[in-house]
């Protein structure tokens, strides 16, 4: 009993020193060394050996276990869905963490963030909505980057090219709707109005416009045959084999199409996720899906 008491006293002293100097992490090897030193003169060495076997088993298990998986929530413009779905899978494979992406029009997402929605990262389809959040102090300092660019196109299920003039567009519509994202709020709709206005035919087309909540919904109207023509991004066409580009809008007709990205929360995984979005693997996916990569991290 005296030997055991001596062992216990020595053990407590040694372990206290380790805990104070090393903290609660990285203690597994020190545990064993301390126990051996404390038990050097103990008659309970057999018991101790069994104890150390358990300790080393736990230590090995902890050392080989992956770090706890975390999660990042990305609010992203609908036009990014095909590319970001693939990127999210790759990031999870490489990092062990989950990237959950919520898609909608940039205006809707920005308003949700204004109302306190739990976004970690925001990717907008234009700079204006990112500017709004920036001015309201809702973005993390120095986290904003211009990530991607895109092009505006006119689409249809009939691959016959269309001229960007009033008569030809109206003939192709044949009394039906022209599908566009919301022209006063969603970036694709705003760019579309700028282009039609610069071509001096917006007044002729405006009565025929069917507005949708986001650009992918405009794409769906055309794909389903509910509209003969629609205005979307070039990247959206990659997502549908039934859709054809019948005309491309010169980029001089509208504001530059830029997708800025920024951190909204202090989630410690945000930097890693944004670095991945600007990395080689994500860049390849974005380009494959019709985007121009501008950089940013």
GUKOL-379989 format. One line per 3 residues: number of its first residue (from 1); for each residue y negated, x negated, z of N, C-alpha, C. Coordinates in pm, 1 decimal. Each point is the difference from the previous one (the first is absolute). Example, Ala and Ser with C-alpha at 12.3 -4.5 7.8 and 13.67 -1.06 7.14 Angstrom:
BEGIN
1) 569.0:-1319.0:780.0:-119.0:89.0:0.0:-120.0:-90.0:0.0 ~ -105.0:35.0:-72.0:-119.0:-82.0:6.0:-109.0:77.0:73.0
//
This chain:
BEGIN
1) 120.9:-82.9:0.0:-120.9:82.9:0.0:-125.5:-86.1:0.0 ~ 5.8:-109.8:78.4:-116.1:-88.5:5.1:-26.6:-60.6:-138.5 ~ 111.4:-35.4:-67.7:-16.3:-57.9:-133.6:-61.3:101.0:-96.9
4) 46.7:122.4:11.5:-55.5:105.4:-86.1:-147.1:23.5:28.6 ~ -38.2:3.6:128.4:-140.5:17.6:36.2:-85.6:-113.3:-55.2 ~ 54.4:-123.1:7.7:-73.5:-114.3:-52.9:-18.3:12.8:-150.8
7) 108.1:43.0:-64.6:-8.5:21.5:-144.4:-107.2:102.9:-34.1 ~ -0.7:111.1:69.8:-94.5:107.9:-28.0:-143.8:-44.9:22.6 ~ -21.7:-76.3:105.5:-134.7:-48.9:29.5:-47.4:-94.1:-110.7
10) 87.9:-94.7:-37.4:-36.8:-93.2:-106.8:-24.0:72.1:-132.7 ~ 84.6:99.5:-23.8:-14.9:78.1:-123.0:-133.8:72.6:-5.2 ~ -41.6:64.1:108.1:-125.4:72.5:1.7:-118.9:-93.0:-24.5
13) 4.3:-116.4:63.9:-109.7:-95.3:-15.3:-9.9:-48.5:-144.4 ~ 115.2:-36.4:-55.8:0.7:-52.5:-137.1:-41.4:107.2:-99.6 ~ 52.8:119.6:15.0:-33.6:108.9:-92.6:-146.9:38.3:7.3
16) -57.2:-2.8:117.3:-142.1:31.5:15.8:-85.2:-99.2:-77.8 ~ 40.2:-128.1:6.2:-74.3:-101.7:-74.6:7.7:25.6:-150.4 ~ 118.2:36.3:-47.0:17.2:26.4:-143.5:-83.5:119.7:-42.8
19) 10.0:106.5:75.4:-72.4:123.7:-34.4:-150.5:-24.0:-4.5 ~ -48.0:-79.5:96.3:-143.5:-26.9:6.1:-45.3:-84.1:-118.1 ~ 79.9:-97.7:-37.9:-41.4:-92.0:-105.1:32.8:48.5:-139.5
22) 105.4:81.1:-16.5:45.6:37.5:-133.1:-27.3:145.2:-35.0 ~ -27.1:84.1:95.9:-19.0:140.9:-28.4:132.8:69.4:-19.4 ~ -6.3:123.8:-48.6:121.0:81.2:-8.8:77.4:-22.0:-128.7
25) -53.8:-81.6:-95.5:70.3:-23.7:-125.7:54.4:-142.1:-3.3 ~ 105.0:-19.9:-74.3:57.1:-132.1:-18.9:63.7:-57.5:124.1 ~ 52.8:86.5:88.6:50.5:-49.2:127.4:150.3:-18.5:1.4
28) 70.1:37.6:-106.1:145.6:6.0:5.8:64.4:-134.4:30.9 ~ -41.2:-106.6:-70.5:58.3:-131.2:26.3:-38.9:-48.8:138.5 ~ -125.3:23.5:41.3:-44.7:-43.5:131.3:77.6:68.8:111.0
31) 38.1:125.7:-25.7:79.9:72.9:98.3:127.2:-78.2:30.8 ~ 66.7:-45.6:-103.9:126.6:-71.8:19.2:-20.3:-132.8:71.2 ~ -103.5:-74.4:-44.3:-26.1:-129.9:63.3:-31.9:17.0:147.1
34) -83.9:98.4:30.9:-37.2:22.4:139.0:120.6:38.2:83.7 ~ 85.1:83.0:-55.2:117.6:43.1:74.5:93.3:-117.2:28.6 ~ 16.4:-87.4:-97.4:87.4:-115.7:21.6:-55.5:-93.3:105.8
37) -132.3:-20.9:-3.7:-61.0:-86.1:100.1:14.2:59.1:139.8 ~ -22.3:129.7:9.9:6.6:64.7:130.1:141.6:1.6:55.3 ~ 96.6:3.4:-90.7:139.3:12.5:43.4:74.1:-133.0:3.5
40) -76.0:-109.1:-13.9:62.5:-130.5:-9.5:94.5:-26.7:116.6 ~ -40.6:39.8:119.3:81.7:-24.1:118.8:65.7:127.2:50.4 ~ 7.9:98.5:-87.0:53.0:128.6:45.1:149.3:8.3:-25.3
43) 68.3:71.8:86.8:143.0:23.1:-18.1:25.8:121.4:-87.2 ~ -106.6:61.2:-44.9:13.8:122.3:-79.6:-17.2:-29.4:-148.1 ~ 39.6:-119.7:-40.6:-18.7:-39.9:-138.8:76.4:89.7:-97.1
46) 121.0:46.6:36.4:77.1:86.4:-89.7:-72.4:131.0:-27.0 ~ -56.2:57.2:109.4:-75.6:124.0:-15.4:-121.2:-24.4:-88.6 ~ -62.0:-116.5:24.8:-119.6:-31.3:-75.5:30.2:-15.4:-149.5
49) 114.1:-64.7:-28.6:37.1:-16.9:-140.1:13.7:136.2:-69.0 ~ 58.7:96.7:69.9:13.4:134.1:-57.4:-138.1:62.3:-23.5 ~ -88.1:-21.2:98.5:-135.0:53.9:-11.4:-71.6:-60.3:-119.7
52) 13.9:-131.7:-15.6:-66.4:-66.8:-111.2:56.8:44.9:-133.9 ~ 130.8:31.5:-2.8:58.7:50.5:-123.3:-67.3:128.7:-44.0 ~ -24.3:87.6:97.6:-67.9:125.5:-29.8:-142.1:-26.8:-47.8
55) -69.9:-89.7:72.8:-138.5:-30.2:-34.7:-10.9:-55.1:-141.1 ~ 87.3:-97.5:-35.0:-5.2:-57.3:-133.2:34.9:103.7:-106.4 ~ 90.9:92.4:32.9:32.5:105.6:-96.0:-120.9:86.9:-28.8
58) -71.8:36.3:105.2:-121.2:79.9:-16.9:-104.5:-79.3:-77.0 ~ -13.9:-129.0:34.2:-99.9:-83.6:-66.0:26.0:-11.0:-148.6 ~ 125.0:-22.9:-37.9:34.6:-11.3:-141.3:-26.7:131.1:-72.5
61) 34.5:110.2:65.8:-23.8:130.6:-61.7:-147.5:24.3:-23.5 ~ -81.3:-34.9:100.2:-143.6:19.9:-14.9:-58.4:-92.5:-105.7 ~ 49.8:-121.3:-3.6:-53.4:-96.7:-95.5:32.0:40.1:-143.1
64) 117.3:62.0:-20.5:39.7:35.4:-135.8:-50.3:136.9:-42.5 ~ -48.0:78.8:94.7:-47.5:134.7:-33.9:-132.6:-8.7:-73.6 ~ -24.9:89.6:-98.0:-128.1:-2.7:-70.5:-111.2:48.4:91.1
67) -123.5:-41.9:-32.4:-114.0:45.3:78.1:-15.4:150.6:-17.6 ~ -62.2:62.0:97.7:-15.7:144.8:-3.9:-79.0:40.2:-123.2 ~ 50.6:99.0:-73.1:-65.8:43.7:-123.0:-125.1:78.5:34.1
70) -103.6:-22.8:-78.6:-124.0:74.1:17.2:-24.6:89.1:-120.5 ~ -116.3:63.0:-1.9:-30.4:96.4:-105.0:-147.5:-5.7:-35.1 ~ -28.5:8.3:-128.3:-136.6:5.6:-50.0:-14.6:128.0:-81.8
73) -106.5:74.4:25.3:-27.5:121.7:-75.7:-112.8:-26.4:-98.5 ~ 30.0:17.0:-127.9:-96.6:-24.8:-106.0:-43.5:132.7:-60.1 ~ -129.8:24.5:-3.6:-55.7:114.5:-72.7:-38.8:-51.8:-138.1
76) 59.1:56.8:-105.2:-20.1:-54.9:-133.6:-26.0:109.1:-102.3 ~ -83.1:-31.9:-97.7:-28.8:91.4:-109.8:129.2:37.6:-72.5 ~ 7.4:123.4:-45.3:123.1:52.5:-60.5:46.8:-80.8:-119.5
79) -92.3:-59.9:-72.4:37.3:-76.7:-118.7:81.2:-124.3:33.7 ~ 6.0:-36.9:125.9:74.0:-118.7:42.2:145.0:29.4:36.7 ~ 41.2:124.6:-4.7:128.6:38.4:58.1:119.6:-77.4:-55.4
82) 14.0:-5.3:-130.7:117.6:-65.8:-57.4:7.8:-145.7:40.9 ~ -112.5:-69.6:-8.7:-2.2:-142.2:34.5:19.1:-22.2:149.6 ~ -73.0:75.3:82.2:6.7:-23.7:144.2:133.8:40.5:60.6
85) 64.8:99.6:-55.5:133.2:35.9:49.1:95.0:-119.4:-13.0 ~ -8.1:-69.0:-112.2:85.5:-116.9:-21.3:-42.0:-116.8:88.5 ~ -129.3:-18.6:13.5:-50.6:-109.5:83.7:37.5:21.1:146.4
88) -5.9:124.2:46.2:34.7:29.2:139.1:144.2:-38.1:29.9 ~ 89.3:26.1:-95.0:141.0:-36.6:18.2:14.3:-151.4:6.8 ~ -70.8:-70.7:-86.7:9.9:-146.4:-0.5:-55.8:-60.2:127.9
91) -109.2:56.2:49.3:-58.7:-54.1:124.2:94.8:21.0:117.2 ~ 64.3:115.7:5.0:95.0:25.4:107.7:118.4:-96.6:-9.2 ~ 45.6:-26.4:-121.7:111.5:-92.2:-17.6:-36.3:-140.7:45.2
94) -120.8:-44.0:-30.8:-39.2:-137.1:30.4:-49.1:-17.9:143.7 ~ -56.2:104.9:58.8:-60.6:-15.0:132.8:76.3:71.2:111.4 ~ 81.5:98.9:-36.4:66.9:80.6:101.6:-86.0:111.8:54.0
97) -123.9:9.3:-46.1:-91.9:103.7:45.8:-10.2:112.6:-103.3 ~ -49.7:113.9:43.8:-8.5:117.6:-86.5:-142.7:23.8:-45.9 ~ -15.8:25.4:-129.3:-129.6:39.3:-54.7:9.3:146.4:-40.5
100) -66.0:85.0:75.5:-3.0:142.6:-32.8:-128.8:28.5:-76.5 ~ 13.7:64.7:-115.5:-115.8:22.4:-85.6:-27.5:149.3:-13.0 ~ -124.6:37.6:26.1:-44.0:138.5:-15.5:-89.7:5.7:-122.9
103) 38.6:82.0:-99.5:-72.6:6.3:-126.4:-83.0:127.6:-10.0 ~ -118.3:-14.8:-55.1:-86.7:114.9:-28.9:-117.8:-53.8:-80.2 ~ -91.6:89.4:-35.7:-122.9:-46.4:-62.9:-78.6:-85.3:98.3
106) -71.9:-96.9:-51.3:-74.8:-91.3:86.9:-98.7:74.3:89.4 ~ -60.9:104.0:-53.2:-96.6:77.0:78.9:67.3:66.9:118.6 ~ 118.5:59.7:-23.5:71.9:67.1:108.6:42.9:-99.6:106.5
109) 47.3:-116.1:-42.6:44.1:-100.8:96.0:-117.4:-52.5:81.6 ~ -113.1:-23.4:-66.8:-118.2:-48.7:71.4:-45.0:100.7:105.6 ~ 4.1:127.9:-34.3:-40.1:102.4:96.9:98.1:6.1:117.3
112) 127.5:-19.5:-28.0:98.2:-2.8:108.6:-26.1:-117.1:94.9 ~ -34.5:-113.5:-56.5:-32.6:-115.9:83.7:-125.2:27.4:82.5 ~ -98.0:65.6:-59.8:-120.5:36.8:72.9:33.0:89.9:119.9
115) 102.8:81.4:-15.8:38.9:93.5:105.5:100.5:-60.6:98.8 ~ 27.5:-128.1:-15.6:84.9:-68.5:97.7:146.4:-8.9:-35.4 ~ 36.2:23.7:-125.8:140.6:-11.5:-40.7:48.5:-143.3:24.0
118) 126.5:-16.6:39.3:50.8:-131.3:41.7:36.9:-91.5:-116.8 ~ -97.7:-36.5:-80.5:23.2:-93.5:-110.2:-18.4:-142.6:50.6 ~ 82.8:-89.6:-48.8:-16.2:-142.1:29.8:-72.8:-72.1:-113.2
121) 32.4:38.1:-123.1:-58.5:-61.6:-119.9:-37.9:111.5:-96.7 ~ -112.3:-17.3:-68.9:-44.4:98.7:-98.4:-16.1:-69.6:-134.6 ~ 60.0:58.7:-104.5:-18.7:-48.0:-137.1:-61.3:114.9:-78.4
124) -124.7:-16.4:-40.0:-72.9:104.3:-71.9:2.7:-28.1:-149.4 ~ -15.9:106.1:-80.7:-4.0:-16.7:-144.9:-141.8:-22.7:-50.3 ~ -96.5:-5.1:89.1:-134.9:-41.9:-40.2:-73.7:-57.8:121.2
127) -109.6:-64.2:-27.5:-72.5:-69.0:107.9:-84.3:95.9:83.9 ~ -37.3:114.7:-57.8:-93.8:88.1:69.9:55.4:51.9:131.8 ~ 125.0:45.4:-1.2:56.4:53.3:123.7:25.1:-110.1:102.3
130) 30.5:-120.2:-47.9:12.5:-111.3:93.7:-136.5:-35.5:58.3 ~ -104.5:10.7:-83.5:-135.8:-24.6:48.9:-36.3:95.7:112.9 ~ 38.3:127.8:-17.3:-31.2:100.8:101.6:61.4:-39.0:134.7
133) 127.2:-37.1:-0.8:66.7:-37.9:125.3:-58.3:-128.4:56.1 ~ -36.3:-91.1:-88.3:-59.3:-126.4:43.8:-133.0:24.8:70.1 ~ -81.9:84.4:-58.6:-130.9:30.4:57.2:10.7:71.9:134.2
136) 109.2:70.5:19.4:20.8:70.8:126.6:72.5:-85.5:104.2 ~ 24.8:-125.4:-32.2:64.2:-90.4:94.5:146.8:28.5:24.0 ~ 67.4:59.4:-99.3:139.9:38.3:16.5:97.6:-102.7:-58.1
139) -52.4:-110.3:-52.9:84.8:-106.7:-51.6:-10.2:-122.2:90.7 ~ 107.0:-79.2:4.5:-3.0:-122.3:80.4:-87.7:-102.6:-71.3 ~ -76.5:-73.8:78.0:-95.3:-95.7:-55.7:68.1:-101.1:-92.1
142) -62.3:-23.6:-114.3:43.3:-103.6:-95.6:142.7:20.4:-51.6 ~ 47.6:123.3:1.1:137.9:24.7:-46.4:5.4:58.2:-141.0 ~ -113.4:37.6:-52.9:-2.7:69.1:-129.1:15.7:-98.5:-115.9
145) 84.1:37.0:-97.0:21.5:-81.5:-119.4:14.0:91.6:-121.6 ~ -40.6:-48.3:-116.7:27.8:70.7:-124.8:138.0:-42.0:-46.5 ~ 92.9:94.7:-5.1:140.5:-32.1:-24.7:41.2:18.0:-145.3
148) -36.6:114.9:-59.7:52.1:35.1:-132.8:-107.2:58.4:-90.5 ~ 29.8:-0.2:-129.3:-80.4:70.7:-97.9:90.0:91.4:-80.9 ~ -60.8:91.0:-79.5:78.5:94.6:-78.8:-80.4:41.6:-122.4
151) 61.6:78.4:-87.1:-66.6:51.2:-119.2:16.7:151.4:-6.9 ~ -97.0:67.0:-60.4:2.8:145.1:-13.1:51.6:36.7:-138.4 ~ 93.0:97.3:-5.1:59.6:39.1:-128.2:9.4:152.0:-11.1
154) 10.8:44.6:-122.9:24.9:141.2:-29.5:146.6:12.3:-37.6 ~ 69.9:95.1:59.3:144.3:11.9:-19.6:38.9:136.5:-56.2 ~ 118.9:2.7:-58.2:58.2:125.3:-48.5:148.8:-17.9:-21.8
157) 71.5:109.1:-18.3:143.5:-10.2:-31.6:20.7:-26.1:-148.8 ~ -97.9:34.3:-81.2:1.8:-29.8:-142.7:-59.3:-139.9:-19.3 ~ 75.4:-94.5:-56.8:-48.7:-137.2:-10.8:-106.1:-22.5:-107.2
160) -34.3:103.3:-75.2:-101.0:-15.8:-104.7:-132.9:-43.7:60.3 ~ -58.5:-108.5:-49.3:-127.7:-47.4:56.2:-109.3:105.6:-12.6 ~ -88.8:-0.3:99.0:-112.4:93.6:0.6:-129.9:-78.2:-9.9
163) -96.3:58.1:-69.9:-133.5:-58.9:-7.1:-82.8:52.5:116.9 ~ -80.3:-87.3:57.3:-80.8:39.1:116.0:-128.3:68.4:-45.8 ~ 18.5:110.1:-72.0:-111.9:82.3:-46.6:32.1:144.9:34.2
166) -102.9:80.6:11.4:14.6:136.2:49.5:97.9:82.4:-82.8 ~ -15.6:-1.5:-131.8:82.6:86.1:-85.0:148.3:-33.5:14.0 ~ 32.6:-129.1:-0.5:140.4:-38.4:6.3:60.4:33.4:135.9
169) -74.1:-22.6:104.8:51.8:29.4:134.2:22.6:149.8:15.8 ~ -95.5:80.0:-43.2:13.8:145.2:12.5:115.3:52.6:-85.2 ~ 18.6:-57.7:-116.4:113.6:41.2:-84.0:132.4:-31.6:69.9
172) 8.3:-116.4:60.3:123.8:-38.2:68.6:25.1:87.8:122.7 ~ -105.9:42.3:65.3:16.9:87.9:116.9:49.7:137.6:-42.8 ~ -42.2:43.7:-115.4:46.3:128.7:-54.7:-20.4:114.7:99.0
175) -116.4:0.2:62.8:-33.1:106.2:94.6:55.3:-20.4:139.6 ~ 81.2:-102.6:18.3:57.6:-27.6:131.7:-86.8:-93.9:81.5 ~ 45.1:-35.3:120.8:-81.0:-82.4:89.3:8.0:-149.7:-29.0
178) -103.1:-69.3:41.7:-3.1:-145.8:3.0:20.3:-41.6:145.0 ~ 110.9:-65.1:29.6:33.4:-35.2:138.6:-78.3:-122.6:45.4 ~ -71.5:15.3:111.5:-75.1:-110.9:59.0:4.0:12.2:151.8
181) -1.7:-114.1:67.5:-15.7:2.7:145.1:-139.9:51.8:33.1 ~ -18.9:45.9:121.6:-126.7:61.6:40.3:-118.6:-85.7:-42.9 ~ -86.3:61.1:-80.0:-102.5:-77.0:-70.7:-117.4:-41.6:89.0
184) -9.7:57.3:117.9:-112.0:-36.2:87.7:43.3:-84.1:119.1 ~ 131.7:-24.5:15.0:45.9:-69.1:120.4:105.6:-106.1:-26.0 ~ 98.1:28.5:-84.9:110.3:-92.6:-24.3:-43.2:-102.9:-105.4
187) 21.6:-128.7:26.4:-48.8:-103.6:-92.3:37.2:20.7:-145.7 ~ 125.9:34.6:-30.0:39.0:18.0:-139.8:-81.0:109.9:-66.4 ~ -30.0:105.6:74.7:-82.9:107.5:-53.5:-143.6:-43.7:-19.9
190) -51.0:-77.4:93.8:-137.3:-50.0:-10.2:-14.3:-92.1:-121.3 ~ 95.1:-92.8:-15.6:-4.3:-88.8:-116.6:9.4:81.1:-129.4 ~ 83.4:103.6:-0.2:15.6:82.8:-118.6:-129.3:68.6:-40.0
193) -70.0:55.6:97.5:-128.4:65.1:-28.0:-98.7:-101.9:-56.2 ~ -2.7:-119.8:57.4:-90.4:-104.0:-50.9:30.2:-30.9:-146.7 ~ 128.3:-9.2:-33.2:38.7:-33.4:-137.2:-35.2:112.7:-96.8
196) 35.2:123.9:37.0:-31.0:113.0:-88.7:-151.1:15.2:-16.1 ~ -73.9:-25.2:106.0:-146.2:12.0:-6.6:-57.9:-106.4:-93.0 ~ 53.3:-122.9:13.0:-47.7:-108.4:-87.0:31.8:28.0:-146.8
199) 106.9:76.8:-24.5:37.7:37.5:-137.1:-74.3:125.3:-48.0 ~ -80.6:58.7:90.7:-82.9:117.5:-30.3:82.6:124.3:-31.9 ~ 115.9:13.7:62.7:81.9:118.8:-24.4:43.8:69.7:129.4
202) -53.0:-44.8:115.3:39.8:60.2:126.7:-35.7:148.8:4.1 ~ -114.4:37.2:-48.1:-39.4:141.2:3.3:97.1:87.6:-78.9 ~ 56.3:-54.0:-108.0:95.6:76.7:-79.8:135.6:11.8:69.9
205) 37.7:-104.3:73.7:133.1:-3.1:61.1:3.8:61.8:139.8 ~ -110.0:-1.5:69.1:-3.6:43.4:139.8:63.2:136.8:22.9 ~ -24.8:101.2:-84.2:60.5:132.8:25.1:152.8:0.6:-9.5
208) 57.4:-103.0:-58.3:145.3:-3.5:-21.0:74.3:-84.0:104.2 ~ -72.9:-58.4:91.5:61.6:-93.7:94.6:75.4:73.9:110.4 ~ 124.2:-41.6:21.3:79.4:46.4:114.8:3.4:-115.4:100.0
211) -64.1:20.1:116.0:-12.9:-107.0:98.0:119.3:-0.9:97.1 ~ 44.4:-119.1:33.4:112.2:-15.6:92.7:-43.0:-86.2:118.4 ~ 79.7:4.8:105.4:-34.2:-74.0:122.1:2.6:-150.8:-18.7
214) 84.1:-48.1:-90.6:10.1:-144.2:-23.5:46.5:-25.2:-142.3 ~ -2.7:-125.7:-39.8:28.2:-33.6:-138.8:146.7:23.2:-36.7 ~ 91.3:-17.8:94.7:140.8:23.3:-31.1:27.4:148.4:-26.6
217) -76.3:87.3:63.0:14.3:142.9:-27.4:-49.5:33.8:-140.2 ~ -104.5:-68.9:-45.1:-46.6:18.1:-137.5:106.6:-46.6:-98.0 ~ 64.3:-111.3:31.0:110.5:-49.6:-81.4:112.3:103.4:-7.0
220) 31.0:60.8:114.5:108.7:97.5:6.5:-29.0:122.7:-85.7 ~ -126.3:44.5:-3.8:-35.2:116.0:-82.3:32.6:-25.0:-146.9 ~ -28.5:-120.8:-45.2:28.7:-33.2:-139.8:150.7:-13.9:-21.0
223) 67.1:-67.6:91.9:144.6:-21.0:-13.1:75.3:131.8:-1.4 ~ -49.5:99.0:73.2:65.7:130.0:7.2:-40.0:92.3:-114.8 ~ -90.7:-45.0:-85.4:-42.7:82.7:-112.1:-105.3:103.0:35.3
226) -56.8:-12.6:119.2:-103.6:95.0:42.0:-136.2:-35.8:-57.7 ~ -14.7:-122.8:-45.5:-123.8:-44.6:-64.7:37.9:-92.6:-114.4 ~ -67.7:14.7:-114.0:31.9:-84.3:-115.0:-54.2:-141.5:14.7
229) -110.0:-14.0:75.1:-63.0:-130.1:18.6:-38.5:-19.4:146.2 ~ -10.9:-125.5:39.6:-42.6:-30.8:136.1:-63.9:-137.4:5.7 ~ -83.2:-19.1:100.6:-66.6:-129.4:21.0:60.7:-64.3:124.2
232) 61.9:-116.0:-18.2:65.6:-70.6:111.3:-23.6:-149.3:-17.1 ~ 62.1:-77.2:87.1:-5.5:-145.5:-12.7:115.4:-48.7:-88.5 ~ -19.0:-115.7:-58.8:106.7:-59.6:-80.6:125.2:-22.7:83.1
235) -17.1:-33.5:126.1:114.9:-24.5:87.7:82.0:125.7:23.7 ~ -63.6:117.0:-7.4:73.2:124.8:23.0:100.5:27.6:-111.2 ~ -31.6:-43.2:-120.5:86.5:27.9:-113.9:132.9:-72.6:14.0
238) -1.8:-115.2:65.9:123.0:-76.6:20.8:100.9:81.4:79.4 ~ -49.5:90.2:84.9:87.1:77.5:88.6:68.0:117.2:-69.4 ~ -36.0:29.5:-124.2:56.3:116.8:-67.7:37.2:-34.4:-143.8
241) 127.4:16.9:-32.6:46.9:-31.3:-135.1:-35.0:109.1:-100.2 ~ -43.6:115.4:48.4:-31.0:112.2:-89.0:-146.0:3.8:-42.3 ~ -78.6:-94.5:49.1:-144.2:0.6:-23.6:-38.3:-114.2:-94.2
244) -96.5:29.3:-87.4:-47.3:-101.2:-94.6:-151.4:-17.0:13.0 ~ -45.1:-122.2:-16.7:-144.1:-26.3:-6.3:-46.6:33.9:-141.0 ~ -90.2:96.4:-10.3:-49.8:39.6:-132.0:-137.6:-58.9:-28.3
247) -65.0:-51.3:104.5:-128.6:-68.5:-18.8:-30.7:-78.8:127.4 ~ -67.7:-111.9:-16.4:-45.2:-79.6:114.5:-151.9:1.9:3.0 ~ -55.5:19.6:117.5:-145.8:2.8:14.4:-53.0:-143.1:9.5
250) -96.4:-36.5:-81.5:-63.3:-130.7:17.2:-55.5:-13.9:141.6 ~ 20.7:-115.4:59.0:-39.9:-19.4:139.5:-151.9:3.9:17.8 ~ -73.1:-12.4:-107.6:-146.3:7.4:8.3:-49.7:141.8:23.9
253) 89.2:99.5:-10.5:-41.2:139.6:14.7:-4.4:46.6:145.6 ~ 53.1:-79.7:91.0:5.8:42.5:140.1:-13.2:-121.0:91.1 ~ -18.3:26.9:127.4:-7.1:-108.3:98.2:131.0:-79.0:1.4
256) -4.5:-127.2:37.7:124.5:-77.1:9.9:98.7:66.6:94.6 ~ 125.6:6.1:-41.2:104.7:60.1:83.4:57.7:-110.2:88.7 ~ -37.0:5.3:125.6:40.2:-103.6:95.7:66.4:65.9:120.3
259) 111.7:-56.8:42.3:71.8:47.7:117.9:-23.9:-98.1:115.6 ~ -91.7:32.0:90.9:-17.5:-86.5:116.3:102.5:34.0:108.9 ~ 34.1:-98.4:80.6:91.0:19.1:112.8:-66.9:-54.9:124.7
262) 24.9:63.4:114.0:-59.7:-46.0:125.3:86.6:43.2:117.0 ~ -13.5:-73.3:110.7:68.6:37.0:122.9:-83.4:103.5:74.9 ~ 67.6:102.2:48.5:-66.9:106.3:74.5:24.6:-15.8:149.4
265) 120.5:-41.8:37.0:36.3:-12.5:140.8:17.0:-146.6:38.5 ~ 33.7:-22.2:126.3:26.3:-135.3:50.4:149.6:-28.4:7.8 ~ 80.6:74.5:-72.8:143.1:-25.4:-3.1:24.4:-147.4:-34.4
268) 72.0:-74.1:84.3:19.5:-144.1:-27.1:76.7:-29.4:-128.0 ~ 68.4:99.4:-57.0:73.3:-20.9:-124.4:-86.7:18.2:-124.6 ~ -123.6:44.6:18.7:-86.4:28.4:-114.5:-22.6:-121.5:-88.5
271) -26.0:-114.2:62.7:-29.8:-120.2:-78.2:121.4:-39.9:-84.2 ~ 118.0:5.8:61.2:122.1:-32.6:-72.6:19.9:95.0:-117.8 ~ -23.0:128.8:22.1:18.9:99.1:-106.5:-99.5:-21.6:-113.6
274) -125.1:-27.3:34.5:-100.9:-20.7:-103.4:24.6:-130.3:-76.0 ~ 48.2:-101.1:70.0:35.8:-124.6:-68.2:111.6:25.5:-100.2 ~ 96.3:82.7:37.9:110.7:32.1:-90.7:-51.4:77.2:-121.3
277) -94.9:91.5:20.7:-55.0:77.9:-111.2:-68.4:-89.2:-103.5 ~ -49.8:-115.3:44.2:-66.8:-92.5:-91.1:91.7:-111.9:-46.4 ~ 125.1:1.5:44.4:92.9:-107.8:-30.0:68.4:15.3:-134.2
280) 84.2:-98.0:-31.8:63.7:-6.7:-131.2:90.4:119.6:-28.8 ~ 79.2:41.6:98.5:94.2:110.4:-22.6:-74.7:129.8:-29.2 ~ -102.5:30.6:79.7:-76.9:122.3:-21.4:-79.3:-7.4:-130.3
283) -54.2:-117.7:-29.8:-76.8:-17.6:-123.7:85.0:32.6:-122.7 ~ 123.2:-45.9:0.5:90.4:28.6:-111.8:23.2:149.5:-14.8 ~ 16.9:69.8:111.7:23.2:144.5:-3.9:-124.2:73.1:-48.8
286) -116.6:-38.6:50.5:-123.6:65.5:-43.5:-20.0:-16.1:-151.0 ~ 20.3:-119.3:-50.7:-18.4:-23.5:-143.2:101.5:77.5:-82.8 ~ 122.2:4.7:49.0:104.5:76.1:-69.8:-37.3:147.9:-10.7
289) -77.7:47.2:97.4:-39.5:140.5:2.9:-137.5:25.5:-61.7 ~ -51.7:-97.5:-72.9:-120.9:24.1:-77.7:-131.7:-33.5:66.2 ~ 4.0:-59.4:118.2:-123.8:-36.2:69.6:-45.8:-140.4:-39.4
292) -128.6:-23.6:14.5:-54.1:-134.1:-7.9:-14.7:-52.4:141.6 ~ 51.9:-118.0:25.6:-4.8:-56.8:135.4:-126.8:-81.5:15.2 ~ -81.7:37.1:98.1:-126.6:-69.0:24.3:11.1:-100.8:113.0
295) 100.6:15.7:84.1:17.8:-91.1:113.3:-33.1:70.6:129.8 ~ -26.6:-81.3:105.0:-30.4:52.6:133.6:118.4:-12.3:91.3 ~ -28.6:-12.7:128.4:107.9:-5.0:98.9:-50.8:53.6:131.4
//
